[in-house]
Amino acid sequence: MLAADGVDVVGTQTFIEAMRQRGAIVEVLAPRAGGMLSGGSGGELPVDRAITTMSSVLYDAVVIPCGPDAVKALSEDGYVMHFVTEAYKHLKAVGAFGAGVKLLPKAGITEKTAESTDAFVSNGVITTKAAADDLSDDFAEAFAKVLAKHRVWERQTDSVPA
């Protein structure tokens, strides 16, 4: 998960727990290592690693959580944008919820996205407009199904620069 100060702590923790219950190992990558990120509506989220010390090739997927301030900060970080674009290029599952969906087109991901709070899947890109307490287990379930395939082989990425 890619996060920054202003992240949707409730939605992010809900998703992390749902994925851990499914056996996934989830790490929070942020602009700085260690410590805590402040939530947009309060609370804190622990950081596992600095994104600048990691590469998307080391992960099976990437998720961009909600939090308008966090999404703005992430979308202005070239390393983050490369990370997301590279994960997409390498046919990995890409997820985003709430305001996190707005980062996808900035990373060159032009798949159709959710128009409601229901989970929506398009070529291995899983999105929902839901966030915080409204984020349902359906999003995690849809994400887990795509992740279980290991790659989205039908995705066309010849023109993706990463």
KANOR-V482060 format. One record per residue. N is the residue number from 1. RES is the residue in three letters. SS is DSSP state (H for helix, E for strand, L for the rest). BURIAL is # if it has 24 or more other ideal C-beta (glycine too) atoms within 12 Angstrom, else .. Layout:
# KANOR-V482060
{{N & RES & SS & BURIAL} {N & RES & SS & BURIAL}}
This chain:
# KANOR-V482060
{{1 & MET & L & #} {2 & LEU & E & #} {3 & ALA & E & #} {4 & ALA & L & #} {5 & ASP & L & #} {6 & GLY & L & #} {7 & VAL & E & #} {8 & ASP & L & #} {9 & VAL & H & #} {10 & VAL & H & #} {11 & GLY & H & #} {12 & THR & H & #} {13 & GLN & H & #} {14 & THR & H & #} {15 & PHE & H & #} {16 & ILE & H & #} {17 & GLU & H & .} {18 & ALA & H & #} {19 & MET & H & #} {20 & ARG & H & .} {21 & GLN & H & .} {22 & ARG & L & .} {23 & GLY & L & .} {24 & ALA & L & #} {25 & ILE & L & .} {26 & VAL & L & #} {27 & GLU & L & #} {28 & VAL & L & #} {29 & LEU & E & #} {30 & ALA & E & #} {31 & PRO & L & #} {32 & ARG & L & .} {33 & ALA & L & .} {34 & GLY & L & .} {35 & GLY & L & .} {36 & MET & E & .} {37 & LEU & E & #} {38 & SER & E & #} {39 & GLY & E & #} {40 & GLY & L & #} {41 & SER & L & .} {42 & GLY & L & .} {43 & GLY & L & .} {44 & GLU & E & .} {45 & LEU & E & #} {46 & PRO & E & #} {47 & VAL & L & #} {48 & ASP & L & #} {49 & ARG & E & #} {50 & ALA & E & #} {51 & ILE & H & #} {52 & THR & H & .} {53 & THR & H & .} {54 & MET & L & #} {55 & SER & L & .} {56 & SER & H & #} {57 & VAL & H & .} {58 & LEU & H & .} {59 & TYR & L & #} {60 & ASP & L & #} {61 & ALA & E & #} {62 & VAL & E & #} {63 & VAL & E & #} {64 & ILE & E & #} {65 & PRO & L & #} {66 & CYS & L & #} {67 & GLY & L & #} {68 & PRO & H & #} {69 & ASP & H & #} {70 & ALA & H & #} {71 & VAL & H & #} {72 & LYS & H & .} {73 & ALA & H & #} {74 & LEU & H & #} {75 & SER & H & #} {76 & GLU & L & .} {77 & ASP & L & #} {78 & GLY & H & .} {79 & TYR & H & #} {80 & VAL & H & #} {81 & MET & H & #} {82 & HIS & H & #} {83 & PHE & H & #} {84 & VAL & H & #} {85 & THR & H & #} {86 & GLU & H & #} {87 & ALA & H & #} {88 & TYR & H & #} {89 & LYS & H & #} {90 & HIS & L & #} {91 & LEU & L & #} {92 & LYS & L & #} {93 & ALA & E & #} {94 & VAL & E & #} {95 & GLY & E & #} {96 & ALA & E & #} {97 & PHE & E & #} {98 & GLY & H & #} {99 & ALA & H & #} {100 & GLY & H & #} {101 & VAL & H & #} {102 & LYS & H & #} {103 & LEU & H & #} {104 & LEU & H & #} {105 & PRO & H & .} {106 & LYS & H & #} {107 & ALA & L & #} {108 & GLY & L & #} {109 & ILE & L & #} {110 & THR & L & .} {111 & GLU & L & #} {112 & LYS & L & .} {113 & THR & L & #} {114 & ALA & L & #} {115 & GLU & L & .} {116 & SER & L & .} {117 & THR & L & .} {118 & ASP & L & .} {119 & ALA & L & #} {120 & PHE & E & #} {121 & VAL & E & #} {122 & SER & E & #} {123 & ASN & L & #} {124 & GLY & L & #} {125 & VAL & E & #} {126 & ILE & E & #} {127 & THR & E & #} {128 & THR & E & #} {129 & LYS & L & #} {130 & ALA & L & #} {131 & ALA & L & #} {132 & ALA & H & #} {133 & ASP & H & .} {134 & ASP & H & .} {135 & LEU & L & #} {136 & SER & L & #} {137 & ASP & H & .} {138 & ASP & H & #} {139 & PHE & H & #} {140 & ALA & H & #} {141 & GLU & H & #} {142 & ALA & H & #} {143 & PHE & H & #} {144 & ALA & H & #} {145 & LYS & H & .} {146 & VAL & H & #} {147 & LEU & H & #} {148 & ALA & H & .} {149 & LYS & L & .} {150 & HIS & L & .} {151 & ARG & L & .} {152 & VAL & L & #} {153 & TRP & L & .} {154 & GLU & L & .} {155 & ARG & L & #} {156 & GLN & L & .} {157 & THR & L & #} {158 & ASP & L & .} {159 & SER & L & .} {160 & VAL & L & .} {161 & PRO & L & .} {162 & ALA & L & .}}
